Amino acid sequence: IKNIIKELNLNTKIYKENAMLGKISDFKNKLITTGDVAAMARNDFKMVNISKIYDEYQEALKKNNALDFDDLIMLPTLLFKQNEEVRSKWQEKIRYLLVDEYQDTNTSQYELIKLLVGERACFTVVGDDDQSIYSWRGARPQNMVRLRDDFPRLQVIKLEQNYRSTHRILHCANILIDNNEHVFDKKLFS
């Protein structure tokens, strides 16, 4: 990224290396390709340059036969969206799926899960929308709502009994948790 910014002769105070890496990661987590960014940019000068950085970054990865972390989710997701034969093969191969810490999934991960489980929808997710801690990495606790909408036969099993904390602590926790927006209400008990 640093070399790309330099080669494009861009102002390093405006186009900071870490910020550009974060922006590219965010695009990939939302399944936004270089072409999508170019189309979004149009007359926005800064976005045009970000689009160029993203495009050059992808070209550099390709030249080096490399992927970054976000590609490991984005590329299979796009492949499954575009290729029914490959998607069907993997749906047969992965007949049951378990996803832990589901509240910390991003858009790309949600779509990958949805494409892998297909119509059969034999999967289990474990998550708590009150414990999402990866919003900085694109986590979307709203994916809990999407589950309910995309999988109408969804069965929710609440694990509300807590073996680690006393009644008093859980009472205080419930008071705090009640202030949060919930997809699924819960009352913790000891």
Buried (B, 14 or more C-beta within 10 A) or exposed (E): BEEBBEEEEBEEEEBBBEEBBBBBBBBBBBBBBBEBBBEBBEEEEEBBBBBBBBBBBBEEEEEEEEEBEBBEBBEBBBBBBEEEEEBEEBBEEEEEBEBEBBBBBBBBBBBBBBBBBBEEEEBEBEBBBBEBEBEEBBBBBBBBEBBEEBBEEEEEEEEEEBEEBEEEEBBEBBEEBEEEEEBEEBEBEE
